[in-house]
Amino acid sequence: MNCPNCGSKIEEGELFCGECGTKLGSESVARPEASQAQPEQSVQNQQTQRPAAPAKKKNPMMKPLIGFAVFFAVCFTGLGITNANRDKINEGSQKRHVEAHARQQKRREESQAQMKENMAELKKNLAETKKNFKMFGDTLDEAFGISDKMGKLVEKISNVAMLETDKGIQLSIQNIQFKPNSNELVEEDRIRIADVAEALKQIEGYNFLVVGHTADDGSDTSGDVALSLARANTVIAEIVNSGMDAKRFMASGAGCSEPIADNSTAEGRARNRRVEITILTK
């Protein structure tokens, strides 16, 4: 028999048309092939009464496939943009790196130039320092040598202190004893002055300043300056008598105007009653 919808031949016992998929009723299946000889009008009527062809079923995989296609398209588009941005970023990074390297090189060159200037200034200062030392070095060495030498020479002389002043090395002969209101030394201190003279003989090429000081015992001090000057000259005379040149000595009197201790005690007055001999190294 034939399919009432498309006219395709249908084998006996089939329930669906193999061509169009039309479902066949029991009458159609049992209908003999002879029935196909019906008049043309009857066939036309049957064709008119054929059921409408069913809508084609949509493929359920279509939407996922479209989604995947869109997804991959977006990914590839984004990848292209990302690669372009990466190239742009790499180009900018390389440019910044080159600029940073140039700045670093410039700073290095500036630093080296500054270092050269500093070294030149240092060499200039060293040359000036050497010049100064050449001018004054021998004097300083001699002065330091005198200090060491005098320290060793006077360390065994009693009541003699040594210090360095702005004028030179000073020997302070403390508690020096003169007869009352006189510039005459007592015998014990004549021996002490002789020992100081022997120490001074070891110093050559320098002059000496001898300053006399008195203690303030509360009595009239109007004549202390003259008395202290006379006592300074007495000490110079004792040293010159030991064999030194008098031209190397200068005398001065300070009276009681420069105390180094408290005049209210006997010990303080003994320290203030002194003669200072300064080796003029400056």
C-alpha positions as a LaTeX table, in Angstrom:
\begin{tabular}{lrrr}
\hline
Residue & $x$ (\AA) & $y$ (\AA) & $z$ (\AA) \\
\hline
Met1 & 0.00 & 0.00 & 0.00 \\
Asn2 & 0.93 & 3.64 & $-0.30$ \\
Cys3 & 1.24 & 6.38 & 2.36 \\
Pro4 & $-1.90$ & 8.53 & 2.30 \\
Asn5 & 0.28 & 11.59 & 2.98 \\
Cys6 & 3.22 & 11.33 & 0.60 \\
Gly7 & 2.22 & 8.36 & $-1.53$ \\
Ser8 & 5.30 & 6.38 & $-0.66$ \\
Lys9 & 5.00 & 2.61 & $-0.67$ \\
Ile10 & 4.47 & 1.11 & 2.75 \\
Glu11 & 5.14 & $-2.48$ & 3.58 \\
Glu12 & 2.41 & $-4.48$ & 5.24 \\
Gly13 & 2.49 & $-4.24$ & 9.02 \\
Glu14 & 4.38 & $-0.87$ & 9.21 \\
Leu15 & 2.79 & 1.72 & 11.51 \\
Phe16 & 4.74 & 4.78 & 10.26 \\
Cys17 & 5.69 & 6.05 & 6.86 \\
Gly18 & 9.39 & 5.65 & 6.28 \\
Glu19 & 9.55 & 8.86 & 4.23 \\
Cys20 & 7.40 & 11.40 & 6.06 \\
Gly21 & 6.81 & 9.66 & 9.38 \\
Thr22 & 3.03 & 9.78 & 9.14 \\
Lys23 & 1.36 & 7.41 & 11.60 \\
Leu24 & $-0.79$ & 4.88 & 9.82 \\
Gly25 & $-4.13$ & 3.67 & 11.16 \\
Ser26 & $-5.29$ & 0.07 & 11.26 \\
Glu27 & $-7.48$ & 0.61 & 8.24 \\
Ser28 & $-4.61$ & 1.88 & 6.24 \\
Val29 & $-2.47$ & $-1.09$ & 7.17 \\
Ala30 & $-5.15$ & $-3.58$ & 6.26 \\
Arg31 & $-6.13$ & $-1.81$ & 3.11 \\
Pro32 & $-5.18$ & $-3.90$ & 0.13 \\
Glu33 & $-3.19$ & $-2.51$ & $-2.72$ \\
Ala34 & $-6.21$ & $-2.88$ & $-4.93$ \\
Ser35 & $-7.77$ & 0.04 & $-3.17$ \\
Gln36 & $-5.25$ & 2.22 & $-4.92$ \\
Ala37 & $-7.35$ & 1.88 & $-8.03$ \\
Gln38 & $-9.97$ & 4.27 & $-6.60$ \\
Pro39 & $-11.09$ & 7.05 & $-8.80$ \\
Glu40 & $-8.90$ & 10.12 & $-9.05$ \\
Gln41 & $-11.47$ & 12.18 & $-7.25$ \\
Ser42 & $-11.32$ & 9.93 & $-4.23$ \\
Val43 & $-7.52$ & 10.20 & $-4.12$ \\
Gln44 & $-7.73$ & 13.92 & $-4.24$ \\
Asn45 & $-10.20$ & 13.93 & $-1.39$ \\
Gln46 & $-7.92$ & 11.74 & 0.66 \\
Gln47 & $-5.00$ & 14.04 & $-0.08$ \\
Thr48 & $-7.11$ & 16.96 & 0.99 \\
Gln49 & $-7.88$ & 15.22 & 4.24 \\
Arg50 & $-4.21$ & 14.33 & 5.00 \\
Pro51 & $-3.04$ & 15.55 & 8.39 \\
Ala52 & $-0.51$ & 18.34 & 8.42 \\
Ala53 & 3.11 & 17.26 & 8.53 \\
Pro54 & 4.54 & 17.45 & 12.04 \\
Ala55 & 7.02 & 20.27 & 12.75 \\
Lys56 & 10.58 & 19.25 & 12.55 \\
Lys57 & 12.08 & 18.63 & 15.94 \\
Lys58 & 14.87 & 21.04 & 16.99 \\
Asn59 & 18.19 & 19.54 & 17.77 \\
Pro60 & 18.66 & 19.77 & 21.59 \\
Met61 & 22.44 & 20.20 & 21.13 \\
Met62 & 22.03 & 23.36 & 19.08 \\
Lys63 & 21.85 & 25.84 & 21.99 \\
Pro64 & 24.93 & 24.45 & 23.81 \\
Leu65 & 26.84 & 24.47 & 20.56 \\
Ile66 & 25.89 & 28.08 & 19.93 \\
Gly67 & 26.85 & 28.96 & 23.51 \\
Phe68 & 30.21 & 27.27 & 23.14 \\
Ala69 & 30.76 & 29.08 & 19.85 \\
Val70 & 29.96 & 32.43 & 21.43 \\
Phe71 & 32.17 & 31.59 & 24.42 \\
Phe72 & 35.14 & 30.67 & 22.24 \\
Ala73 & 34.60 & 33.75 & 20.11 \\
Val74 & 34.66 & 35.96 & 23.20 \\
Cys75 & 37.72 & 34.13 & 24.54 \\
Phe76 & 39.63 & 34.51 & 21.32 \\
Thr77 & 38.63 & 38.15 & 21.09 \\
Gly78 & 39.70 & 38.74 & 24.71 \\
Leu79 & 42.92 & 36.85 & 24.10 \\
Gly80 & 43.68 & 39.08 & 21.17 \\
Ile81 & 43.00 & 42.19 & 23.28 \\
Thr82 & 45.06 & 40.76 & 26.14 \\
Asn83 & 47.98 & 40.03 & 23.85 \\
Ala84 & 47.76 & 43.55 & 22.44 \\
Asn85 & 47.65 & 45.02 & 25.94 \\
Arg86 & 50.51 & 42.78 & 27.04 \\
Asp87 & 52.59 & 43.95 & 24.13 \\
Lys88 & 51.75 & 47.53 & 25.01 \\
Ile89 & 52.57 & 46.97 & 28.68 \\
Asn90 & 55.83 & 45.24 & 27.79 \\
Glu91 & 56.73 & 48.10 & 25.50 \\
Gly92 & 55.97 & 50.64 & 28.26 \\
Ser93 & 57.86 & 48.58 & 30.83 \\
Gln94 & 60.88 & 48.33 & 28.55 \\
Lys95 & 60.74 & 52.08 & 27.95 \\
Arg96 & 60.59 & 52.77 & 31.70 \\
His97 & 63.47 & 50.37 & 32.25 \\
Val98 & 65.57 & 52.19 & 29.65 \\
Glu99 & 64.71 & 55.55 & 31.21 \\
Ala100 & 65.52 & 54.28 & 34.72 \\
His101 & 68.84 & 52.90 & 33.48 \\
Ala102 & 69.62 & 56.25 & 31.88 \\
Arg103 & 68.80 & 58.10 & 35.11 \\
Gln104 & 70.92 & 55.68 & 37.11 \\
Gln105 & 73.81 & 56.10 & 34.71 \\
Lys106 & 73.47 & 59.87 & 34.95 \\
Arg107 & 73.50 & 59.75 & 38.77 \\
Arg108 & 76.54 & 57.47 & 38.67 \\
Glu109 & 78.37 & 59.90 & 36.41 \\
Glu110 & 77.40 & 62.84 & 38.63 \\
Ser111 & 78.55 & 60.91 & 41.70 \\
Gln112 & 81.87 & 60.09 & 40.08 \\
Ala113 & 82.31 & 63.72 & 39.08 \\
Gln114 & 81.53 & 64.85 & 42.63 \\
Met115 & 83.95 & 62.26 & 43.99 \\
Lys116 & 86.68 & 63.57 & 41.71 \\
Glu117 & 86.00 & 67.10 & 42.94 \\
Asn118 & 86.13 & 65.94 & 46.56 \\
Met119 & 89.39 & 64.08 & 45.96 \\
Ala120 & 90.87 & 67.15 & 44.30 \\
Glu121 & 89.79 & 69.29 & 47.26 \\
Leu122 & 91.18 & 66.71 & 49.68 \\
Lys123 & 94.52 & 66.64 & 47.88 \\
Lys124 & 94.60 & 70.42 & 47.98 \\
Asn125 & 93.89 & 70.40 & 51.72 \\
Leu126 & 96.53 & 67.74 & 52.31 \\
Ala127 & 99.07 & 69.75 & 50.37 \\
Glu128 & 98.22 & 72.82 & 52.44 \\
Thr129 & 98.44 & 70.78 & 55.65 \\
Lys130 & 101.82 & 69.39 & 54.64 \\
Lys131 & 102.98 & 72.91 & 53.93 \\
Asn132 & 101.82 & 74.04 & 57.37 \\
Phe133 & 103.47 & 71.09 & 59.07 \\
Lys134 & 106.64 & 71.76 & 57.17 \\
Met135 & 106.51 & 75.30 & 58.50 \\
Phe136 & 105.60 & 74.49 & 62.09 \\
Gly137 & 106.24 & 70.76 & 62.43 \\
Asp138 & 109.76 & 71.06 & 63.75 \\
Thr139 & 108.68 & 73.61 & 66.34 \\
Leu140 & 105.82 & 71.40 & 67.51 \\
Asp141 & 108.04 & 68.35 & 67.70 \\
Glu142 & 110.56 & 70.31 & 69.73 \\
Ala143 & 107.82 & 71.64 & 72.00 \\
Phe144 & 106.47 & 68.17 & 72.68 \\
Gly145 & 110.00 & 66.93 & 73.18 \\
Ile146 & 110.64 & 69.74 & 75.69 \\
Ser147 & 107.49 & 68.78 & 77.60 \\
Asp148 & 108.63 & 65.19 & 77.94 \\
Lys149 & 112.16 & 66.19 & 78.80 \\
Met150 & 111.13 & 68.75 & 81.44 \\
Gly151 & 108.66 & 66.31 & 82.95 \\
Lys152 & 111.46 & 63.85 & 83.57 \\
Leu153 & 113.86 & 66.56 & 84.81 \\
Val154 & 111.58 & 68.15 & 87.39 \\
Glu155 & 109.69 & 65.08 & 88.63 \\
Lys156 & 112.24 & 64.67 & 91.45 \\
Ile157 & 112.19 & 68.35 & 92.49 \\
Ser158 & 109.75 & 68.96 & 95.36 \\
Asn159 & 106.79 & 71.35 & 94.94 \\
Val160 & 107.38 & 71.95 & 91.22 \\
Ala161 & 104.36 & 71.52 & 88.95 \\
Met162 & 104.46 & 71.55 & 85.18 \\
Leu163 & 101.68 & 72.45 & 82.76 \\
Glu164 & 101.29 & 73.71 & 79.20 \\
Thr165 & 99.89 & 77.20 & 78.69 \\
Asp166 & 99.08 & 79.31 & 75.66 \\
Lys167 & 102.59 & 80.77 & 75.87 \\
Gly168 & 104.52 & 77.55 & 76.41 \\
Ile169 & 105.53 & 75.03 & 79.07 \\
Gln170 & 105.31 & 76.43 & 82.57 \\
Leu171 & 107.17 & 75.32 & 85.70 \\
Ser172 & 105.46 & 76.50 & 88.88 \\
Ile173 & 107.84 & 76.54 & 91.88 \\
Gln174 & 105.32 & 76.58 & 94.74 \\
Asn175 & 105.77 & 77.48 & 98.42 \\
Ile176 & 109.03 & 79.24 & 97.63 \\
Gln177 & 110.41 & 80.75 & 100.85 \\
Phe178 & 111.91 & 84.21 & 101.19 \\
Lys179 & 112.79 & 86.07 & 104.32 \\
Pro180 & 109.86 & 88.21 & 105.61 \\
Asn181 & 109.14 & 91.23 & 103.39 \\
Ser182 & 112.34 & 90.48 & 101.48 \\
Asn183 & 113.48 & 89.03 & 98.19 \\
Glu184 & 116.23 & 86.98 & 99.86 \\
Leu185 & 115.81 & 83.23 & 99.47 \\
Val186 & 116.14 & 80.89 & 102.43 \\
Glu187 & 118.93 & 78.31 & 102.09 \\
Glu188 & 116.65 & 75.34 & 101.42 \\
Asp189 & 115.08 & 77.02 & 98.42 \\
Arg190 & 118.47 & 78.06 & 97.03 \\
Ile191 & 119.11 & 74.33 & 96.56 \\
Arg192 & 115.70 & 73.86 & 94.90 \\
Ile193 & 116.34 & 76.74 & 92.46 \\
Ala194 & 119.74 & 75.23 & 91.63 \\
Asp195 & 118.02 & 71.95 & 90.70 \\
Val196 & 115.58 & 73.86 & 88.46 \\
Ala197 & 118.52 & 75.66 & 86.82 \\
Glu198 & 120.12 & 72.32 & 85.97 \\
Ala199 & 116.89 & 71.25 & 84.27 \\
Leu200 & 116.65 & 74.49 & 82.30 \\
Lys201 & 120.21 & 74.07 & 81.04 \\
Gln202 & 118.94 & 71.09 & 79.02 \\
Ile203 & 116.65 & 73.37 & 76.98 \\
Glu204 & 118.45 & 75.24 & 74.25 \\
Gly205 & 117.23 & 77.90 & 71.87 \\
Tyr206 & 114.32 & 79.19 & 73.97 \\
Asn207 & 113.83 & 82.16 & 76.26 \\
Phe208 & 112.18 & 82.16 & 79.69 \\
Leu209 & 109.60 & 84.33 & 81.44 \\
Val210 & 109.89 & 84.38 & 85.26 \\
Val211 & 106.83 & 85.72 & 87.17 \\
Gly212 & 106.74 & 86.22 & 90.94 \\
His213 & 103.54 & 85.79 & 92.99 \\
Thr214 & 102.78 & 86.60 & 96.62 \\
Ala215 & 100.11 & 85.35 & 98.98 \\
Asp216 & 97.43 & 87.64 & 100.48 \\
Asp217 & 97.77 & 87.29 & 104.23 \\
Gly218 & 95.41 & 90.15 & 105.01 \\
Ser219 & 98.07 & 92.79 & 105.52 \\
Asp220 & 98.83 & 95.76 & 103.30 \\
Thr221 & 99.33 & 94.46 & 99.71 \\
Ser222 & 100.21 & 97.75 & 98.04 \\
Gly223 & 103.82 & 96.73 & 97.68 \\
Asp224 & 103.20 & 93.11 & 96.65 \\
Val225 & 103.72 & 93.73 & 92.94 \\
Ala226 & 107.14 & 95.31 & 93.48 \\
Leu227 & 108.04 & 92.61 & 95.97 \\
Ser228 & 106.98 & 89.82 & 93.60 \\
Leu229 & 109.03 & 91.39 & 90.80 \\
Ala230 & 112.08 & 91.61 & 93.04 \\
Arg231 & 111.69 & 87.94 & 93.99 \\
Ala232 & 111.42 & 86.98 & 90.30 \\
Asn233 & 114.71 & 88.78 & 89.65 \\
Thr234 & 116.28 & 86.94 & 92.60 \\
Val235 & 115.33 & 83.58 & 91.07 \\
Ile236 & 116.76 & 84.67 & 87.70 \\
Ala237 & 120.00 & 85.69 & 89.39 \\
Glu238 & 120.28 & 82.29 & 91.04 \\
Ile239 & 119.77 & 80.52 & 87.67 \\
Val240 & 122.22 & 82.80 & 85.85 \\
Asn241 & 124.83 & 82.14 & 88.55 \\
Ser242 & 124.57 & 78.46 & 87.60 \\
Gly243 & 125.94 & 79.27 & 84.16 \\
Met244 & 122.95 & 80.35 & 81.95 \\
Asp245 & 122.75 & 83.49 & 79.83 \\
Ala246 & 120.81 & 86.31 & 81.53 \\
Lys247 & 119.58 & 87.56 & 78.15 \\
Arg248 & 117.32 & 84.56 & 77.89 \\
Phe249 & 115.26 & 85.63 & 80.93 \\
Met250 & 112.52 & 88.20 & 81.47 \\
Ala251 & 111.04 & 89.08 & 84.86 \\
Ser252 & 107.53 & 90.11 & 85.87 \\
Gly253 & 105.63 & 90.60 & 89.15 \\
Ala254 & 101.94 & 89.77 & 89.63 \\
Gly255 & 101.66 & 90.35 & 93.38 \\
Cys256 & 98.68 & 88.55 & 94.91 \\
Ser257 & 96.37 & 89.22 & 91.93 \\
Glu258 & 96.51 & 85.67 & 90.51 \\
Pro259 & 95.91 & 83.20 & 93.35 \\
Ile260 & 95.59 & 79.49 & 92.54 \\
Ala261 & 94.33 & 78.50 & 96.02 \\
Asp262 & 92.38 & 79.89 & 98.99 \\
Asn263 & 94.38 & 82.55 & 100.89 \\
Ser264 & 92.36 & 81.91 & 104.07 \\
Thr265 & 94.36 & 78.73 & 104.79 \\
Ala266 & 98.06 & 78.23 & 105.36 \\
Glu267 & 98.17 & 75.55 & 102.70 \\
Gly268 & 96.46 & 77.83 & 100.17 \\
Arg269 & 98.82 & 80.72 & 100.91 \\
Ala270 & 101.80 & 78.36 & 100.47 \\
Arg271 & 100.56 & 77.46 & 96.99 \\
Asn272 & 99.92 & 81.07 & 96.05 \\
Arg273 & 103.43 & 82.11 & 97.16 \\
Arg274 & 105.24 & 80.89 & 94.07 \\
Val275 & 107.50 & 81.69 & 91.12 \\
Glu276 & 106.50 & 80.55 & 87.64 \\
Ile277 & 109.06 & 79.93 & 84.91 \\
Thr278 & 107.60 & 79.64 & 81.42 \\
Ile279 & 109.59 & 78.20 & 78.52 \\
Leu280 & 108.46 & 80.44 & 75.66 \\
Thr281 & 107.88 & 77.99 & 72.82 \\
Lys282 & 105.22 & 80.14 & 71.08 \\
\hline
\end{tabular}
